[in-house]
Amino acid sequence: MKKWMAGLLTAAIAVGGSVAGGVYPTAAAGSTAPATFKDIKGHWAENSIKEAVEKGLTGGYPDGTYKPNATITRGEFAVLLGRATKLQSAPDATAAVDFITEKGHWTESGVKKLADLGLIAGADYGKGFKSTEPITRYEMMKWMAMGLMQSSESFKTAYEETTKTLLPTPEHTRGEIGAAQVPYIALIRGTAVMSGFKYGEMKPKQTTTRAEVATILLRYLQTEGKDAATFPVLNELREVGMTGTNMMTATKYRPLKNTLPISAAIGKKMITPIHKFEITMHSYIFVEYKNLKPIGTYAGVFSEEFTPHTSGGASYYYVYPEATMKSNKSKESYDTNTLINEFNRVGNNFLAAAKYPKEIVDRSGLYAAGSTNGGTENLPDKGETKRMWFKARIYSGSIIIRLGEEPGEKVWVTTERW
């Protein structure tokens, strides 16, 4: 049985072996060597590299370099993560390591350690582990997510609650992340072990440098064994996974007494009263704007800057719903203004077929109800069903969504946010 052990890994660890480019760096806990590295001064990760070496997580090369921009391989990361983890395998742990292709390679014991701990699954490497191959960022995320789940039951719960979440990364809205990958990435993104790039891109297929790994391992070391509920972004991803919205974690909106929560609208068919558009909402994501700048977890996916509004002040919200829409009339007979009027009949501050700027469409792959030029080409034709992204600005302090064919049949409403 695996168990989590408190405290940092303090045993001196040194590894060595011939690899491409020379001798792989050695490291020992408590090393003071990083001050002598001649290739990290002024590097963005200089301080992280020094700290990682001091903690015995990694080390430098005999020639006095660290090679911060060198790419990490699978075997190397297995050794480094094995140093960082506080997990201990049971004495009789005997995980099958038949997937290791380079028997006798200097990283073999490190790979076996992570396999014994359950962080590496042989099923993921049906064609062989290939220790010398560069590791992808997704592989790193999965191994570390497995470590977090081994370290705390709360992370196992968070994993289960994020299986259907919307990841705050453009790769997810572009359809480039598979459903099975989502909860692993959610744990790592939600805890900021890996926080993503400018627009939240996680770049799961890309490789990682030694400098990046030093930073990542330090974050992992600080995260393992903690309570998943202490990470606000992860809580937001859990809410979206369970309810389809981030309202409770990202805003001050709250349901009024004796009304339905917003989750009641997710997955339910709504029919507009005049043109009988059929709308089924899949998610309802809030992004706060302060001084015209988007902030928060999902800002990178939907972010755009605005000219000043005449109402709403310096702080307001946009909502970005994803919904399936079926039209019962030819799209030549209606436009986005028709939709706005229809949506106003089924809800206040609910949906709008507003256009998305081309840069966001290109970046996040959003199939928007409103096209970039404001035309109707994206809208469904008669009898056609399309899954699209909408957006609406919340001008007042409440949101009303009517469920069912008759206006007022069922109503969800929020309180004022202040």
C-alpha positions in Angstrom: 0.0 0.0 0.0 1.3 3.4 -0.9 1.4 6.1 1.7 2.3 9.8 1.8 5.2 10.8 4.0 5.6 14.3 5.4 8.7 16.3 4.9 11.1 16.9 2.0 13.2 14.2 0.4 16.5 14.7 2.2 18.6 11.7 1.2 21.6 12.5 -1.0 20.9 11.4 -4.5 23.4 11.3 -7.3 23.0 9.9 -10.7 25.3 9.8 -13.7 25.6 8.3 -17.1 26.6 8.9 -20.6 23.9 10.8 -22.6 23.8 12.9 -25.7 25.9 15.9 -25.1 28.1 14.6 -22.3 27.6 13.4 -18.8 24.1 13.8 -17.2 24.3 16.3 -14.3 24.5 15.0 -10.8 22.8 16.5 -7.8 23.0 16.1 -4.0 20.7 17.5 -1.4 22.0 20.7 0.0 24.3 21.5 -2.9 25.7 25.0 -3.1 26.8 24.7 -6.7 24.3 26.8 -8.6 26.1 30.1 -7.9 28.9 28.8 -10.2 26.7 28.1 -13.2 28.0 30.2 -16.1 24.9 30.0 -18.3 22.0 31.0 -16.1 22.8 34.5 -15.0 19.9 36.7 -16.1 17.9 33.7 -17.2 14.2 34.0 -16.3 14.4 30.8 -14.3 17.8 31.6 -12.6 16.4 31.7 -9.0 14.3 28.6 -9.6 17.3 26.7 -10.9 19.4 27.6 -7.9 16.6 26.6 -5.5 16.0 23.3 -7.3 19.7 22.4 -7.1 19.9 23.4 -3.5 17.0 21.0 -2.7 18.8 18.2 -4.6 16.2 18.0 -7.4 18.6 18.6 -10.3 22.2 19.6 -10.9 24.7 21.1 -13.3 27.3 19.6 -15.7 31.0 19.1 -15.1 31.8 22.0 -17.4 30.1 24.4 -15.0 26.9 24.8 -17.1 23.3 24.0 -16.3 22.0 24.0 -20.0 18.7 25.6 -19.0 17.3 25.4 -22.6 18.1 21.7 -23.1 15.1 19.4 -23.6 14.2 16.9 -20.9 13.7 13.2 -21.8 11.2 10.7 -20.3 13.9 9.0 -18.3 15.4 12.2 -17.0 12.0 13.5 -15.8 11.3 10.2 -14.1 14.5 10.6 -12.1 13.8 14.2 -11.2 10.2 13.7 -10.2 11.3 10.7 -8.1 13.5 13.1 -6.2 10.7 15.7 -5.7 8.0 13.4 -4.6 7.4 12.7 -0.9 5.5 9.5 -1.8 6.9 6.2 -0.6 6.1 2.9 -2.1 5.4 -0.2 0.0 8.4 -2.4 0.6 6.8 -5.2 -1.4 5.8 -3.0 -4.4 6.5 -4.8 -7.6 5.0 -2.9 -10.5 5.5 -4.5 -13.9 8.2 -2.6 -15.7 8.2 -4.7 -18.9 7.6 -1.5 -20.8 11.1 -0.2 -20.1 12.9 -0.6 -23.4 16.4 0.5 -22.4 17.3 -2.1 -19.8 20.4 -1.0 -17.9 19.9 2.6 -18.8 21.0 4.9 -15.9 17.3 6.1 -15.6 15.9 2.6 -15.2 15.7 2.7 -11.3 14.0 6.2 -11.5 11.4 4.9 -13.9 10.8 1.8 -11.8 10.3 4.0 -8.7 7.5 6.0 -10.4 6.0 2.8 -11.8 6.0 1.3 -8.2 4.3 4.5 -7.0 1.6 4.3 -9.7 2.7 7.5 -11.4 3.7 5.8 -14.7 1.3 3.3 -16.2 2.8 0.7 -18.5 -0.4 0.8 -20.5 0.5 4.2 -21.7 3.7 2.9 -23.3 2.6 -0.1 -25.4 5.4 0.5 -27.8 8.0 0.8 -25.1 8.9 3.5 -22.7 11.9 4.9 -24.7 13.7 6.7 -21.9 15.8 8.8 -24.2 12.8 10.3 -26.1 11.8 13.9 -25.2 8.8 13.9 -22.8 5.7 15.8 -23.7 4.1 18.3 -21.4 1.0 16.1 -21.2 3.0 13.1 -20.0 4.5 15.3 -17.3 1.1 16.6 -16.3 -0.4 13.0 -16.1 2.5 11.7 -14.0 2.3 14.6 -11.6 -1.5 14.4 -11.5 -1.2 10.8 -10.5 1.2 11.8 -7.8 -1.2 14.4 -6.4 -4.0 11.8 -6.3 -1.7 9.3 -4.5 -0.8 12.0 -2.0 -4.4 13.1 -1.0 -7.8 11.7 -1.4 -9.0 15.2 -2.0 -7.2 15.2 -5.4 -8.9 12.0 -6.3 -12.3 13.7 -5.7 -11.2 16.7 -7.7 -10.1 14.4 -10.6 -13.6 12.9 -10.6 -15.3 16.3 -10.5 -13.3 17.7 -13.4 -13.9 14.9 -15.9 -16.5 17.1 -17.7 -15.0 20.5 -17.0 -14.1 23.1 -19.6 -10.3 23.6 -19.4 -9.3 27.3 -19.5 -7.0 26.7 -22.5 -7.5 27.4 -26.2 -6.4 23.8 -27.0 -9.6 22.5 -25.3 -12.0 24.8 -27.2 -10.2 23.9 -30.4 -10.9 20.3 -29.8 -7.2 19.3 -29.4 -7.5 17.7 -25.9 -9.2 14.4 -25.6 -11.8 13.7 -22.9 -9.6 11.3 -21.1 -6.8 13.9 -20.8 -9.1 16.6 -19.3 -9.0 15.8 -15.6 -5.2 15.2 -15.4 -4.6 18.6 -17.0 -7.3 20.2 -14.8 -5.4 19.1 -11.6 -2.1 20.5 -12.8 -3.6 23.7 -14.2 -5.9 24.2 -11.3 -3.1 23.9 -8.8 -0.7 26.1 -10.9 1.9 23.4 -11.0 1.9 24.3 -14.7 0.0 27.5 -15.2 0.1 27.8 -19.0 1.4 30.5 -21.4 0.0 33.9 -22.5 -3.6 32.9 -23.2 -3.6 29.9 -20.9 -2.2 27.5 -23.6 -1.0 24.3 -21.9 0.8 23.0 -25.1 0.4 19.3 -24.1 2.2 18.0 -27.2 5.3 20.2 -26.8 8.5 19.3 -24.9 10.0 21.1 -21.9 13.3 22.6 -21.0 15.5 22.0 -18.0 14.8 25.5 -16.8 11.0 24.9 -17.0 11.3 21.6 -15.2 13.2 23.2 -12.3 10.3 25.6 -11.8 7.6 22.9 -12.3 9.2 20.6 -9.8 9.4 23.3 -7.1 5.7 23.9 -7.6 4.9 20.3 -7.5 6.9 19.8 -4.3 4.8 22.6 -2.6 1.5 21.1 -3.9 1.8 17.4 -3.2 -0.1 16.2 -0.1 -2.2 19.4 0.3 -6.0 19.6 0.4 -7.3 20.2 -3.2 -10.0 22.5 -1.8 -7.3 25.1 -1.0 -6.7 25.9 -4.7 -9.3 28.5 -5.9 -8.7 27.8 -9.7 -9.1 24.1 -9.2 -12.3 24.8 -7.2 -13.6 26.8 -10.2 -12.8 24.0 -12.6 -14.6 21.6 -10.3 -17.7 23.8 -10.3 -17.7 23.9 -14.1 -17.3 20.2 -14.3 -20.2 19.5 -11.9 -22.6 22.3 -12.8 -21.6 23.7 -16.2 -20.9 27.2 -14.8 -18.3 29.0 -12.7 -20.8 31.5 -11.2 -20.3 30.5 -7.5 -16.5 30.5 -7.6 -15.9 33.4 -10.0 -18.6 35.9 -9.2 -20.7 37.4 -6.4 -23.9 36.3 -8.0 -26.1 34.0 -5.9 -29.5 32.4 -6.6 -32.4 34.1 -4.9 -34.4 32.2 -2.4 -36.9 29.7 -3.9 -35.4 29.9 -7.4 -33.5 27.3 -9.4 -29.7 27.3 -9.7 -28.1 28.1 -13.0 -27.2 24.4 -13.3 -30.9 23.7 -13.9 -30.6 25.4 -17.3 -27.6 23.2 -18.4 -28.7 20.4 -20.7 -32.3 21.5 -20.7 -34.1 22.4 -24.0 -35.5 26.0 -24.2 -37.8 27.0 -27.0 -38.3 30.6 -28.0 -41.9 31.7 -28.0 -42.3 33.2 -31.6 -39.8 31.6 -34.0 -39.5 28.4 -31.9 -35.7 28.2 -31.9 -34.7 25.2 -29.8 -31.7 26.0 -27.6 -29.8 23.6 -25.3 -27.1 25.1 -23.2 -24.0 23.2 -22.3 -22.0 25.7 -20.3 -22.3 29.2 -19.0 -18.9 30.8 -18.3 -18.4 34.1 -16.6 -15.4 36.4 -17.2 -15.1 39.6 -15.2 -13.8 42.8 -16.8 -12.2 45.5 -14.7 -11.2 48.8 -16.4 -11.9 47.1 -19.8 -9.5 44.3 -19.1 -10.6 40.6 -18.7 -9.4 38.9 -15.5 -9.8 35.5 -14.0 -9.4 31.8 -15.0 -11.0 31.9 -18.4 -9.8 35.3 -19.5 -7.2 33.8 -21.9 -9.8 31.8 -23.8 -12.3 34.5 -24.4 -10.3 37.7 -23.7 -10.9 40.8 -25.7 -10.6 44.5 -24.9 -13.4 47.0 -25.3 -14.0 50.6 -25.8 -15.6 52.3 -22.8 -19.3 51.5 -22.2 -21.8 54.1 -21.2 -23.2 51.9 -18.5 -21.9 49.3 -16.0 -19.0 51.2 -14.7 -15.4 50.0 -14.5 -16.4 46.5 -13.5 -18.8 44.1 -15.2 -19.2 40.6 -16.4 -19.5 38.9 -19.8 -21.0 35.5 -20.0 -19.9 33.0 -22.7 -22.5 30.3 -23.1 -22.0 27.3 -25.3 -25.2 26.0 -26.7 -26.8 23.8 -29.4 -29.3 25.6 -31.5 -31.9 24.2 -33.9 -33.7 26.5 -36.3 -37.1 25.9 -37.6 -36.9 28.6 -40.3 -34.6 29.5 -43.1 -31.6 31.6 -42.0 -32.3 34.0 -44.8 -35.4 35.0 -42.9 -33.7 36.0 -39.7 -30.5 37.6 -38.5 -28.6 38.2 -35.2 -31.1 41.0 -34.2 -33.9 38.5 -34.5 -32.1 36.1 -32.2 -31.5 38.9 -29.7 -35.2 39.7 -29.6 -36.0 36.0 -29.2 -33.4 35.5 -26.5 -34.8 38.5 -24.6 -38.1 36.6 -24.4 -36.6 33.6 -22.7 -34.1 35.4 -20.5 -32.6 38.6 -19.2 -28.8 39.0 -19.6 -28.9 35.4 -20.9 -27.8 34.9 -24.5 -26.7 37.1 -27.4 -25.5 36.1 -30.8 -22.8 38.8 -30.7 -19.8 38.4 -33.0 -16.4 37.3 -31.7 -13.3 39.1 -32.9 -11.4 37.2 -35.5 -8.3 36.9 -33.3 -10.3 35.0 -30.7 -12.0 32.8 -33.3 -8.5 31.9 -34.7 -6.9 31.5 -31.2 -9.6 29.5 -29.4 -11.4 27.9 -32.3 -14.8 29.2 -31.2 -17.6 28.6 -33.6 -19.6 31.7 -32.8 -23.2 32.3 -33.3 -22.3 35.8 -34.5 -19.7 35.7 -37.3 -16.7 38.0 -37.3 -18.4 40.3 -39.8 -21.8 40.3 -38.1 -23.4 38.2 -40.8 -25.7 35.1 -40.5 -23.4 32.5 -42.2 -22.7 30.8 -38.8 -26.3 30.5 -37.8 -28.3 27.2 -38.4 -30.6 26.9 -41.4 -34.1 25.4 -41.3 -34.0 22.0 -39.7 -30.3 22.3 -39.0 -28.7 21.9 -35.6 -25.4 23.7 -34.7 -23.3 23.8 -31.5 -22.1 27.4 -31.1 -20.6 29.9 -28.7 -22.7 32.9 -27.7 -21.8 35.9 -25.4 -23.8 38.5 -23.5 -22.8 41.4 -21.3 -24.6 41.6 -18.0 -25.8 45.1 -17.8 -27.9 44.9 -14.7 -27.5 43.0 -11.5 -29.7 40.0 -12.3 -30.0 37.2 -14.8 -33.2 35.5 -15.6 -33.5 32.2 -17.6 -37.0 30.8 -18.3 -37.1 27.1 -18.9 -39.8 25.5 -20.9 -42.0 26.6 -23.8 -44.2 29.0 -21.8 -42.6 32.3 -20.6 -42.3 32.1 -16.8 -42.8 28.4 -16.6 -39.6 28.0 -14.6 -37.3 30.9 -13.7 -33.8 31.1 -12.5 -32.6 34.5 -11.2 -29.6 35.9 -9.4 -29.3 38.5 -6.7 -27.6 41.8 -7.2 -23.9 41.1 -7.1 -22.9 43.8 -4.7 
